Amino acid sequence: MFKPKKSLGQNFLIDKNILKKIIKYADIHNNNVIEIGPGSGNLTSEIISQNPKSLTLIEKDKNLFVKLKNELGNKKNVNIFNKDILDIDLEKLVKPDTVIIGNLPYNISSQILANLIKFKKWPPNYKQLILMFQKEVAERINAKMGSIKYGRISLLTSSRLSIKNNFDVSPNCFYPKPKVNSSVLVMEPIINNNFRVKNIENLEKISHKFFSKKRKKINKVFKELFKNPLEVAKKLQINLDLRPSQLSEIEYFKITKYFEDCIYD
């Protein structure tokens, strides 16, 4: 067993029941698969047993990369990269009908998800995401209007993804045991007819402005965004006495769309 590195947030998933449960939700057979952070290869073995069309592994740890290369390098349908996932242009790497699976490093999990949501081509080439998060982060991703966990990542996710399933994973399922609970989210890309924003990064920008002042009324942010905030609020039918968590996803999409119309006009 390799000694996990704290600097890379390594907690290897070792529970066979959870490994099989992840695979049960994954549409692997005869599809392309990308695994983010395969680590010691426990989940990788389960993926290979389902006969994917191709398997791409992205592992930052040099020693684990060498181990995976020695064990799997002779398989013609397996490609292994020794790279940081944040340094890879995933959109170029993803083939049609790809399933992306990963026990993500918790310190960068939200960033990885955001990068997957912000693909320029939409719908993307991937058909399914099955990703492990710290439970608290998974709850923020899945949060709805009115929840104290509702925020930027909730909005970003709902704009382009549908969460089909989720389940919790105990710290006892890992080596070493993390100090937090984990959750797996099973997600699929969607075309959201309420989301008519040209550039999804504008939704990030808008939601950041609102939720950085989440205890304040939204009238202050409207004044920052628009020259005529009262007129815009009336046109969009937005109550300026509300706080950020009280606005629906659709209302955030409308605000972002109007903001775009102003800056691109």
C-alpha positions as CSV (number, residue, x, y, z in Angstrom):
1,M,0.0,0.0,0.0
2,F,1.4,3.4,-1.0
3,K,1.7,6.0,1.8
4,P,-1.0,8.7,1.0
5,K,0.2,12.2,0.6
6,K,-1.6,14.9,2.6
7,S,-0.4,17.5,0.2
8,L,-2.4,15.9,-2.6
9,G,-5.5,15.2,-0.5
10,Q,-5.1,11.5,-1.0
11,N,-7.7,9.2,0.7
12,F,-7.9,5.9,-1.2
13,L,-11.3,4.3,-1.6
14,I,-11.0,0.7,-0.4
15,D,-14.5,-0.5,0.4
16,K,-15.5,-3.0,-2.2
17,N,-19.2,-2.5,-1.7
18,I,-18.9,1.2,-2.4
19,L,-16.6,0.6,-5.4
20,K,-19.3,-1.7,-6.8
21,K,-22.1,0.7,-6.0
22,I,-20.3,3.5,-8.0
23,I,-19.9,1.1,-10.9
24,K,-23.6,0.1,-10.7
25,Y,-24.5,3.7,-11.5
26,A,-21.9,4.1,-14.3
27,D,-22.7,3.5,-17.9
28,I,-19.3,2.0,-18.7
29,H,-19.7,-0.9,-21.1
30,N,-18.5,0.0,-24.6
31,N,-18.3,3.7,-23.6
32,N,-15.2,5.9,-23.2
33,V,-14.3,6.5,-19.6
34,I,-12.0,9.1,-17.9
35,E,-11.0,8.5,-14.3
36,I,-9.8,11.5,-12.3
37,G,-7.3,10.6,-9.6
38,P,-7.3,6.8,-9.9
39,G,-4.8,6.6,-7.0
40,S,-3.9,3.0,-6.2
41,G,-6.3,1.7,-8.9
42,N,-9.0,0.1,-6.8
43,L,-11.9,1.7,-8.8
44,T,-9.9,1.4,-12.0
45,S,-10.0,-2.4,-11.7
46,E,-13.7,-2.3,-11.4
47,I,-14.0,0.0,-14.4
48,I,-11.9,-2.3,-16.5
49,S,-14.0,-5.3,-15.5
50,Q,-17.0,-3.5,-17.3
51,N,-15.1,-3.4,-20.7
52,P,-15.1,0.3,-21.6
53,K,-14.3,1.3,-25.2
54,S,-11.4,3.3,-23.8
55,L,-10.1,4.4,-20.4
56,T,-8.1,7.5,-19.7
57,L,-6.5,7.9,-16.3
58,I,-5.3,11.2,-14.9
59,E,-3.0,10.9,-11.9
60,K,-0.9,13.7,-10.5
61,D,1.2,11.5,-8.1
62,K,4.4,10.4,-9.9
63,N,4.8,7.2,-7.9
64,L,1.2,6.1,-8.5
65,F,1.4,7.0,-12.1
66,V,4.4,4.6,-12.5
67,K,2.5,1.9,-10.6
68,L,-0.5,2.3,-12.9
69,K,1.7,2.4,-16.0
70,N,3.5,-0.8,-15.0
71,E,0.1,-2.6,-14.4
72,L,-1.9,-1.2,-17.3
73,G,0.5,0.3,-19.8
74,N,0.3,-2.7,-22.1
75,K,-3.5,-2.4,-22.6
76,K,-4.2,-0.8,-25.9
77,N,-7.3,1.0,-24.9
78,V,-5.8,2.6,-21.7
79,N,-4.1,6.0,-21.7
80,I,-2.4,7.3,-18.5
81,F,-1.4,10.9,-17.9
82,N,0.9,12.1,-15.1
83,K,-0.7,15.5,-14.8
84,D,-2.6,17.8,-12.5
85,I,-6.2,17.7,-13.5
86,L,-6.4,21.5,-13.3
87,D,-3.6,21.8,-15.9
88,I,-5.4,19.7,-18.5
89,D,-7.8,21.0,-21.2
90,L,-10.5,18.4,-20.4
91,E,-12.8,19.5,-23.1
92,K,-10.2,18.5,-25.7
93,L,-9.6,15.2,-24.1
94,V,-13.2,14.1,-23.7
95,K,-14.5,11.9,-26.5
96,P,-18.2,11.4,-27.5
97,D,-20.2,9.4,-25.0
98,T,-17.6,9.7,-22.2
99,V,-18.3,8.8,-18.6
100,I,-16.2,10.8,-16.1
101,I,-15.6,9.2,-12.8
102,G,-13.5,10.5,-9.9
103,N,-12.7,10.3,-6.2
104,L,-11.8,14.0,-6.3
105,P,-9.2,15.8,-4.0
106,Y,-11.5,17.7,-1.7
107,N,-9.6,20.9,-1.8
108,I,-10.1,21.3,-5.6
109,S,-13.4,19.4,-6.1
110,S,-15.6,22.4,-6.7
111,Q,-13.1,23.9,-9.1
112,I,-13.0,20.6,-11.1
113,L,-16.8,20.5,-11.3
114,A,-16.9,24.2,-12.4
115,N,-14.5,23.4,-15.2
116,L,-16.6,20.5,-16.4
117,I,-19.7,22.7,-16.3
118,K,-18.0,25.6,-18.3
119,F,-17.2,23.5,-21.4
120,K,-17.6,25.8,-24.5
121,K,-19.5,23.2,-26.5
122,W,-22.9,22.3,-24.9
123,P,-24.2,19.7,-24.6
124,P,-20.7,18.4,-24.0
125,N,-19.1,15.1,-25.2
126,Y,-19.4,13.6,-21.8
127,K,-22.7,11.9,-21.0
128,Q,-22.3,11.3,-17.3
129,L,-20.4,12.5,-14.2
130,I,-19.9,10.3,-11.2
131,L,-17.9,12.3,-8.7
132,M,-17.0,12.0,-5.0
133,F,-17.1,15.1,-2.9
134,Q,-16.9,16.1,0.7
135,K,-20.5,15.7,1.9
136,E,-20.7,19.4,2.8
137,V,-19.7,20.4,-0.7
138,A,-22.1,17.9,-2.3
139,E,-24.9,19.5,-0.2
140,R,-23.9,22.9,-1.5
141,I,-24.0,21.6,-5.1
142,N,-27.4,20.1,-4.6
143,A,-28.9,23.0,-2.5
144,K,-32.1,24.8,-3.6
145,M,-33.4,28.3,-3.1
146,G,-33.9,29.1,0.6
147,S,-31.3,26.7,1.9
148,I,-28.4,28.2,3.8
149,K,-26.1,26.1,1.6
150,Y,-27.6,27.5,-1.6
151,G,-25.0,29.6,-3.5
152,R,-22.7,29.9,-6.5
153,I,-22.0,26.2,-7.1
154,S,-25.7,25.4,-6.7
155,L,-26.5,27.8,-9.5
156,L,-23.7,26.8,-11.8
157,T,-24.7,23.1,-11.4
158,S,-28.4,23.7,-12.0
159,S,-27.8,25.7,-15.1
160,R,-26.3,22.7,-17.0
161,L,-26.5,19.5,-15.0
162,S,-29.2,17.2,-13.5
163,I,-28.4,15.3,-10.4
164,K,-29.8,11.8,-10.9
165,N,-28.6,10.0,-7.8
166,N,-26.5,10.6,-4.7
167,F,-25.3,8.5,-1.8
168,D,-23.1,9.1,1.3
169,V,-19.8,7.3,2.0
170,S,-18.5,6.7,5.5
171,P,-14.9,7.7,6.4
172,N,-14.4,4.0,7.2
173,C,-14.5,3.3,3.4
174,F,-11.1,5.0,2.9
175,Y,-7.5,4.7,3.7
176,P,-6.5,6.8,5.6
177,K,-9.9,7.7,7.1
178,P,-10.8,11.3,6.3
179,K,-12.1,13.5,9.1
180,V,-15.3,14.2,7.1
181,N,-18.1,12.3,5.5
182,S,-18.2,12.0,1.7
183,S,-20.9,11.8,-1.0
184,V,-21.1,10.6,-4.5
185,L,-23.1,12.6,-7.0
186,V,-24.3,11.0,-10.3
187,M,-25.0,13.8,-12.8
188,E,-25.9,14.2,-16.4
189,P,-25.7,17.2,-18.7
190,I,-29.0,18.9,-19.7
191,I,-30.2,21.7,-22.0
192,N,-31.9,24.0,-19.5
193,N,-34.5,26.0,-21.4
194,N,-34.5,28.6,-18.7
195,F,-30.8,29.2,-19.1
196,R,-30.3,31.5,-22.0
197,V,-27.0,33.0,-20.9
198,K,-24.4,33.5,-23.7
199,N,-21.3,33.0,-21.5
200,I,-21.6,30.9,-18.4
201,E,-18.8,32.8,-16.7
202,N,-21.1,35.7,-16.4
203,L,-23.3,33.6,-14.2
204,E,-20.3,32.9,-12.1
205,K,-19.5,36.7,-11.9
206,I,-23.1,37.6,-11.0
207,S,-23.6,34.9,-8.4
208,H,-20.2,35.8,-6.8
209,K,-21.4,39.4,-6.4
210,F,-24.6,38.4,-4.8
211,F,-23.4,35.7,-2.5
212,S,-20.4,37.6,-1.3
213,K,-23.0,39.8,0.4
214,K,-25.4,37.0,1.2
215,R,-26.7,38.6,4.4
216,K,-27.4,41.9,2.7
217,K,-30.5,42.9,0.6
218,I,-29.9,42.5,-3.1
219,N,-30.6,46.2,-3.8
220,K,-26.9,47.0,-3.1
221,V,-25.7,44.5,-5.7
222,F,-28.3,45.8,-8.3
223,K,-26.8,49.3,-7.8
224,E,-23.3,47.9,-8.6
225,L,-24.5,46.0,-11.7
226,F,-26.9,48.4,-13.3
227,K,-27.1,52.2,-13.9
228,N,-30.9,52.1,-13.4
229,P,-31.4,49.4,-10.8
230,L,-35.1,50.2,-9.9
231,E,-36.1,50.1,-13.6
232,V,-34.2,46.8,-14.2
233,A,-35.8,45.2,-11.1
234,K,-39.2,46.2,-12.2
235,K,-38.7,44.9,-15.7
236,L,-37.4,41.5,-14.3
237,Q,-40.0,41.5,-11.6
238,I,-37.4,41.1,-8.9
239,N,-38.0,42.3,-5.3
240,L,-35.0,44.3,-4.2
241,D,-35.8,43.7,-0.5
242,L,-34.9,40.0,-0.8
243,R,-31.6,38.4,0.1
244,P,-29.5,36.3,-2.3
245,S,-30.7,32.9,-0.9
246,Q,-34.3,34.0,-1.6
247,L,-33.9,34.4,-5.4
248,S,-34.6,31.4,-7.5
249,E,-32.3,29.9,-10.1
250,I,-34.5,31.2,-12.9
251,E,-34.3,34.7,-11.4
252,Y,-30.5,34.5,-11.4
253,F,-30.5,33.4,-15.0
254,K,-32.7,36.3,-15.9
255,I,-30.5,38.8,-14.1
256,T,-27.4,37.4,-15.8
257,K,-29.1,37.5,-19.2
258,Y,-30.1,41.1,-18.7
259,F,-26.6,41.9,-17.6
260,E,-25.2,40.4,-20.7
261,D,-27.6,42.3,-22.9
262,C,-26.4,45.5,-21.3
263,I,-22.6,44.8,-21.7
264,Y,-22.9,43.4,-25.2
265,D,-25.3,46.0,-26.5
